[in-house]
Amino acid sequence: MPSSLHDKLSQLRQRFISQLPGRLQQTTEQWQQSRASAEAEAKLAPELHRFFHSLKGTGRSLGFERLALLADQGEAALSEAPLQEALIVQILAQLAEEQQRLQSLAGQQKALAAHQSVEFSPTPEQTRSKRQRLIYLCDDEPDQVSQLLHHLRCFGHEVVHFDTTDAFFNAVITRRPDAIIMDVQFPQGQTAGTETLTSLNKLTGERLPSIVLSAHGDFLSRLSAVRAGCNGYFTKPVKPLDLMLAVDELTTPVEDEPLRVMVVDDEPEVAAYHALLLEEAGMVVQQVNHPADALSALERFSPDLLLVDVYMPVCSGEELANIIRQQPEYVGLPIIYLSSETDSQKQLSAMTAGVEAFITKPVIPDELVSAVKLRAERLRLLRSLMTRDSMTGLYNHSTTTEMISKTLAQAYRDKTRHAMAMIDIDHFKAVNDTHGHLAGDQVIITLARLLKTRLRMSDIIGRYGGEEFVVLLKGIDDQRAGELIDELRRDFERVDFHAGGERFRCTFSVGISSFPEHPSTESLRLSADQALYRAKHQGRNQVVISTEQNHGGFAPRGA
């Protein structure tokens, strides 16, 4: 067993042992209260069943076999008619003895030593991409499961299905998922699904990202889901696309790229000190000790903010700021001055180059970090609004073109191959005319998310306009690109969209060209565009590759 997994399991087991006395005392009191009247018995019976069932499952999962066996006997005794009161009292007493044994140092060491023999199947090496997620689907109704599995896997997620809460519970303990889709009702109870989630949250000490499926939309059912810490609630029958988009939203990581700061200061020790303060706050820092090196460092490093000493020999900070502002691409780059100057008039004069702030040396670390974060994050937000398509979050037309051009320029130097795919949704006007523009927007957003989740983070993905997308697949030839995009095409054509009471499906056509056969951005685009035209002309819903040698294609299955 890997040491990290062993450590986590040991922590879980010790936490479980420490929680057991309180749980057992509460259950013993509930049992005594249930003997007072038939009404009390009916009221407390579900709680008693839940305790024994939970203890049985957790005990087995964590290796406490004696506890699990006693809990199993208790659960069975509660179900017998007439009720075996003496047996239940005996089982509670035996549980108390076992709990005391586990609480003792010798007993705990013995139990934990025995647990070392509990082996788990080795977890396979993770091959999922940064965008791919591990999803656990726990539902014992087969009708919708296959549809849900397909739609989730379309987005490239690894999905594991469980039809019992016990199997699901054990899997979560062994391997934590990125998200959970949980049915509420199972044979052992109306809210067994949310109860299982609650038990796991308490045991692990954290809230697992989860979405609930339920046949009921009443207040109490929704309340049980909220109390279980669930992030979403869907009533059956579920529209697979709606659920899939909710899971995608829940599991998409926030792009938390570290802020990049360049420090320009002719005193290396001072530059290193300020760099250290910023690095401690999680930023990536580049130091430049001569102003003459600043422009080339800017091009290589692409910082989010510049931290410049005002008084430097050869070139002052003010002069350097003016030089940088004369470069169109750096007009909006935040610049913060650092200086021991305290004269406010001189500070204002130095800021005429359009810098963001003036910080006096020696800096107060928190103030420096706050000033840098505030201004660098603001620039990132503005850049995002300028470079991204507002509907899909993909790069817009101009940004996509610019990024592809830069990539091709680098590819000339590195002698690497790339492939471009032009993608167009088939009969999109008919979708808008028949189902409305909101349905059309849903199709565009779904295809955008499919491209983002299934392709690599290094690939350039942009919305070229309307229902047209462009992708630059880096480091692969056109044949491999054709295979990858054709796989996406086959999955996309099986996605169900809903508008009103109607269900419909969509397809897309693709043209692919290759670099360096087509050496410029424009020639690459024109070649892919021509291949896309042939795909449309040949019947749509297919991938066509344009090369110097051939005009092959990937025809749709069954076409």
BATI-818402 format. One line per 10 residues: their letters; for each residue x, y, z of C-alpha. Coordinates in pm, whole numbers, plus 50000, padded with zeros to 5 digits. Layout:
! BATI-818402
a	X/Y/Z; ...
***
This chain:
! BATI-818402
mpsslhdkls	50000/50000/50000; 50148/50345/49911; 50266/50531/50220; 50043/50832/50151; 49735/50613/50130; 49846/50425/50443; 49885/50752/50633; 49544/50878/50526; 49377/50554/50623; 49550/50550/50963
qlrqrfisql	49422/50901/51027; 49070/50799/50927; 49081/50493/51153; 49207/50689/51452; 48942/50956/51397; 48677/50685/51376; 48796/50529/51705; 48786/50868/51878; 48430/50937/51754; 48293/50596/51846
pgrlqqtteq	48226/50646/52222; 48001/50946/52162; 47810/50773/51885; 47763/50458/52092; 47643/50652/52396; 47391/50844/52186; 47259/50520/52033; 47229/50351/52374; 47026/50648/52500; 46805/50635/52190
wqqsrasaea	46745/50264/52246; 46639/50326/52606; 46411/50612/52497; 46251/50392/52231; 46137/50149/52499; 45915/50415/52660; 45625/50388/52415; 45518/50261/52075; 45531/50618/51946; 45890/50660/52067
eaklapelhr	45985/50327/51914; 45844/50425/51573; 46018/50761/51591; 46362/50629/51688; 46368/50303/51489; 46510/50471/51172; 46793/50629/51376; 46884/50295/51534; 46881/50119/51196; 47096/50394/51050
ffhslkgtgr	47355/50360/51330; 47399/49986/51291; 47401/50003/50910; 47657/50285/50906; 47876/50115/51167; 47870/49791/50969; 47979/49959/50644; 48243/50182/50801; 48378/49902/51019; 48430/49678/50718
slgferlall	48582/49955/50509; 48833/50051/50776; 48917/49698/50886; 48729/49684/51219; 48583/49340/51156; 48459/49277/51513; 48264/49605/51512; 48120/49530/51169; 48007/49183/51277; 47832/49313/51589
adqgeaalse	47669/49595/51391; 47544/49345/51133; 47387/49139/51413; 47228/49452/51559; 47079/49555/51227; 46936/49207/51179; 46795/49198/51534; 46611/49528/51481; 46440/49382/51175; 46311/49070/51349
aplqealivq	45953/49035/51467; 45893/49021/51752; 46175/49256/51846; 46466/49078/52018; 46516/49331/52300; 46752/49119/52508; 46972/49049/52204; 46997/49417/52116; 47092/49505/52474; 47359/49236/52460
ilaqlaeeqq	47496/49363/52127; 47514/49722/52258; 47707/49594/52560; 47947/49399/52337; 47997/49708/52121; 48081/49906/52435; 48340/49644/52534; 48494/49649/52187; 48500/50027/52190; 48682/50028/52528
rlqslagqqk	48934/49777/52394; 49001/49998/52094; 49032/50305/52315; 49306/50142/52524; 49660/50195/52398; 49730/49822/52366; 49401/49754/52196; 49442/50043/51955; 49796/49936/51862; 49676/49579/51808
alaahqsvef	49382/49692/51597; 49591/49927/51388; 49858/49658/51345; 49591/49422/51221; 49477/49689/50978; 49814/49684/50807; 49705/49355/50657; 49409/49523/50492; 49523/49557/50133; 49372/49764/49857
sptpeqtrsk	49406/49702/49488; 49686/49923/49365; 49551/50241/49214; 49660/50256/48850; 49889/50537/48758; 49683/50843/48678; 49662/50900/48306; 49387/51160/48323; 49468/51502/48184; 49446/51813/48400
rqrliylcdd	49096/51870/48265; 48977/51511/48304; 48787/51431/48624; 48706/51115/48818; 48327/51098/48867; 48145/50844/49087; 47784/50776/48983; 47581/50588/49246; 47235/50493/49118; 47053/50161/49125
epdqvsqllh	46802/50250/48850; 46946/50129/48517; 46712/50329/48290; 46910/50653/48291; 47252/50526/48395; 47377/50436/48047; 47270/50774/47908; 47435/50962/48192; 47753/50757/48158; 47774/50837/47787
hlrcfghevv	47727/51211/47826; 47980/51236/48107; 48235/51031/47915; 48179/51251/47610; 48349/51524/47807; 48646/51300/47866; 48577/51224/48232; 48655/50891/48395; 48319/50769/48527; 48271/50476/48767
hfdttdaffn	47919/50345/48833; 47798/50187/49159; 47454/50039/49222; 47491/50004/49601; 47586/50258/49865; 47822/50008/50034; 48032/49962/49720; 48031/50336/49667; 48136/50402/50028; 48430/50162/50005
avitrrpdai	48543/50314/49674; 48546/50669/49816; 48759/50557/50112; 49006/50391/49875; 49015/50653/49600; 48865/50998/49636; 48665/51120/49332; 48657/51473/49196; 48276/51472/49208; 47984/51248/49302
imdvqfpqgq	47642/51200/49144; 47421/51030/49401; 47068/50895/49384; 46873/50961/49706; 46656/50653/49739; 46790/50298/49777; 46633/49976/49911; 46765/50041/50262; 46600/50383/50294; 46426/50681/50134
tagtetltsl	46732/50902/50197; 47006/50638/50206; 47207/50823/49940; 47230/51153/50127; 47289/50968/50454; 47586/50792/50298; 47725/51127/50181; 47678/51273/50530; 47866/50979/50686; 48152/51017/50439
nkltgerlps	48176/51392/50497; 48195/51338/50874; 48446/51056/50843; 48678/51231/50597; 48642/51571/50762; 48569/51743/50432; 48273/51809/50205; 48285/51601/49889; 48163/51781/49573; 47830/51615/49496
ivlsahgdfl	47509/51642/49296; 47190/51466/49402; 46937/51286/49183; 46589/51233/49323; 46244/51125/49217; 46108/51387/49457; 46140/51764/49449; 45976/51835/49784; 46124/52061/50049; 46235/51788/50292
srlsavragc	46418/51594/50020; 46600/51908/49913; 46675/51992/50277; 46836/51651/50332; 47058/51715/50029; 47163/52057/50158; 47240/51911/50500; 47453/51647/50329; 47656/51929/50174; 47541/51868/49816
ngyftkpvkp	47620/52125/49547; 47326/52053/49316; 46986/51884/49302; 46812/51732/48998; 46470/51568/48989; 46420/51263/48769; 46392/51219/48479; 46719/51410/48438; 46821/51576/48114; 47170/51431/48069
ldlmlavdel	47311/51746/47911; 47194/51967/48200; 47349/51729/48454; 47668/51696/48252; 47710/52075/48229; 47651/52104/48605; 47918/51843/48675; 48152/52017/48433; 48093/52347/48613; 48147/52182/48952
ttpvedeplr	48471/52010/48857; 48636/52268/48631; 48937/52394/48824; 48977/52766/48869; 49263/52871/48647; 49499/52969/48924; 49813/53046/48728; 50065/53218/48959; 50106/53590/48905; 50427/53679/48722
vmvvddepev	50626/53978/48844; 50947/54126/48706; 51169/54319/48948; 51408/54574/48798; 51666/54698/49049; 52039/54762/49007; 52107/54632/49359; 52092/54249/49334; 52045/54197/49709; 51750/54436/49724
aayhalllee	51596/54280/49413; 51641/53934/49567; 51476/54047/49893; 51168/54184/49715; 51157/53876/49494; 51163/53654/49802; 50869/53840/49959; 50664/53794/49642; 50767/53431/49593; 50660/53355/49952
agmvvqqvnh	50316/53483/49847; 50307/53230/49561; 50418/53452/49273; 50673/53374/49001; 50945/53641/48995; 51212/53736/48741; 51497/53963/48856; 51666/54212/48621; 51966/54408/48752; 52029/54634/48453
padalsaler	51760/54849/48289; 51906/54777/47944; 51804/54411/47984; 51442/54493/48071; 51290/54489/47720; 51432/54151/47623; 51332/54011/47963; 50978/54145/47913; 50946/53958/47586; 51077/53632/47731
fspdlllvdv	50901/53643/48069; 50564/53812/47986; 50502/53948/48337; 50169/54058/48482; 50340/54349/48659; 50670/54537/48670; 50833/54643/48999; 51094/54913/48920; 51345/55098/49135; 51322/55472/49066
ympvcsgeel	51687/55561/49118; 51918/55353/48902; 52240/55452/48722; 52243/55477/48343; 51860/55482/48325; 51616/55594/48595; 51295/55411/48671; 51096/55699/48522; 51294/55682/48196; 51254/55304/48182
aniirqqpey	50877/55338/48234; 50859/55582/47942; 51057/55345/47718; 50824/55056/47807; 50507/55264/47755; 50626/55346/47400; 50585/54976/47312; 50216/54928/47213; 50199/54579/47364; 50302/54714/47708
vglpiiylss	50080/55023/47728; 49854/54855/47985; 50125/54670/48181; 50105/54775/48549; 50424/54935/48680; 50496/55001/49047; 50787/55222/49155; 51007/55131/49451; 51213/55408/49611; 51336/55547/49941
etdsqkqlsa	51207/55886/49824; 50954/56028/50071; 50893/56369/49911; 50535/56351/49780; 50597/56606/49502; 50891/56407/49369; 50681/56092/49389; 50403/56253/49184; 50655/56382/48931; 50805/56035/48892
mtagveafit	50458/55891/48825; 50395/56103/48515; 50490/55804/48297; 50160/55646/48395; 50273/55405/48664; 50025/55242/48901; 50173/55312/49244; 50472/55435/49442; 50595/55222/49734; 50853/55362/49974
kpvipdelvs	51154/55158/50085; 51193/54978/50316; 50872/54807/50215; 50618/54658/50452; 50588/54300/50318; 50207/54277/50339; 50165/54613/50168; 50398/54512/49885; 50219/54181/49828; 49873/54344/49842
avklraerlr	49968/54624/49603; 50117/54382/49352; 49828/54131/49370; 49557/54395/49335; 49704/54552/49024; 49828/54235/48854; 49494/54055/48901; 49308/54356/48765; 49522/54347/48451; 49456/53974/48413
llrslmtrds	49082/54035/48432; 49099/54311/48172; 49314/54093/47946; 49063/53808/47981; 48771/54035/47889; 48964/54156/47585; 49090/53818/47465; 48802/53579/47545; 48467/53518/47383; 48203/53615/47640
mtglynhstt	47968/53322/47566; 48210/53029/47556; 48518/53152/47743; 48733/53045/47447; 48983/53281/47285; 48821/53526/47045; 48904/53556/46675; 49186/53810/46697; 49352/53652/47001; 49337/53307/46843
temisktlaq	49500/53433/46524; 49772/53612/46720; 49849/53307/46937; 49864/53076/46635; 50102/53313/46456; 50335/53321/46757; 50323/52943/46786; 50411/52896/46419; 50703/53140/46450; 50839/52930/46736
ayrdktrham	50770/52610/46540; 51001/52730/46261; 51284/52752/46514; 51199/52422/46686; 51111/52235/46364; 50789/52102/46518; 50469/51992/46343; 50122/52128/46412; 49773/52073/46273; 49486/52318/46240
amididhfka	49119/52215/46256; 48839/52441/46136; 48510/52321/46292; 48161/52430/46185; 47827/52319/46335; 47606/52167/46064; 47271/52327/45979; 47309/52574/46264; 47064/52824/46114; 46800/52553/46113
vndthghlag	46866/52491/46484; 46803/52858/46561; 46497/52877/46334; 46342/52555/46467; 46434/52556/46835; 46521/52920/46907; 46840/53112/46973; 46867/52995/47334; 46886/52636/47208; 47147/52747/46953
dqviitlarl	47352/52906/47230; 47332/52580/47426; 47477/52390/47129; 47764/52639/47092; 47846/52632/47464; 47835/52252/47473; 48074/52216/47179; 48307/52474/47335; 48313/52281/47663; 48364/51953/47480
lktrlrmsdi	48670/52096/47304; 48808/52241/47629; 48766/51923/47830; 48881/51674/47568; 49175/51854/47411; 49504/51932/47581; 49561/52250/47777; 49853/52330/47547; 49632/52333/47236; 49494/52667/47116
igryggeefv	49111/52664/47103; 48918/52964/46975; 48572/53066/46866; 48630/53200/46519; 48284/53350/46480; 47921/53239/46500; 47911/52861/46496; 48271/52822/46374; 48568/52718/46590; 48939/52682/46524
vllkgiddqr	49188/52457/46702; 49565/52437/46669; 49673/52092/46785; 50037/52120/46881; 50310/51869/46810; 50103/51622/46604; 50051/51559/46234; 49725/51598/46042; 49642/51225/46049; 49660/51207/46429
agelidelrr	49465/51533/46453; 49199/51383/46226; 49164/51080/46452; 49130/51293/46767; 48875/51533/46621; 48679/51252/46458; 48642/51086/46799; 48496/51411/46933; 48264/51432/46633; 48124/51084/46700
dfervdfhag	48059/51169/47065; 47906/51509/46991; 47650/51366/46749; 47511/51152/47035; 47457/51443/47277; 47088/51512/47345; 46976/51875/47346; 46636/51988/47473; 46422/52284/47371; 46077/52302/47524
gerfrctfsv	45943/51952/47508; 46152/51852/47208; 46480/51664/47194; 46728/51710/46910; 47087/51634/46815; 47356/51822/46622; 47667/51739/46422; 47970/51929/46301; 48204/51920/46002; 48581/51967/46011
gissfpehps	48863/52061/45779; 49224/51994/45880; 49550/52134/45746; 49910/52085/45856; 50221/52287/45933; 50488/52319/45790; 50322/52207/45461; 50123/52530/45490; 50381/52765/45642; 50179/53073/45748
teslrlsadq	49871/53128/45962; 49673/53246/45662; 49773/52961/45432; 49706/52713/45711; 49361/52862/45766; 49276/52873/45395; 49377/52510/45349; 49167/52401/45650; 48879/52613/45522; 48892/52443/45183
alyrakhqgr	48891/52102/45350; 48592/52213/45560; 48409/52316/45243; 48468/51968/45100; 48338/51810/45422; 48018/52013/45386; 47989/51936/45015; 48040/51561/45074; 47745/51538/45315; 47854/51705/45642
nqvvisteqn	47924/51535/45978; 48274/51430/45881; 48642/51523/45903; 48837/51599/45584; 49215/51639/45577; 49382/51866/45327; 49743/51779/45241; 49977/51820/44948; 49956/51445/44883; 49587/51364/44925
hggfaprga	49245/51484/45023; 49146/51199/45249; 48869/51206/45501; 48714/51040/45801; 48359/50955/45700; 48097/50924/45973; 48012/50572/46084; 47718/50442/45892; 47744/50715/45628
***
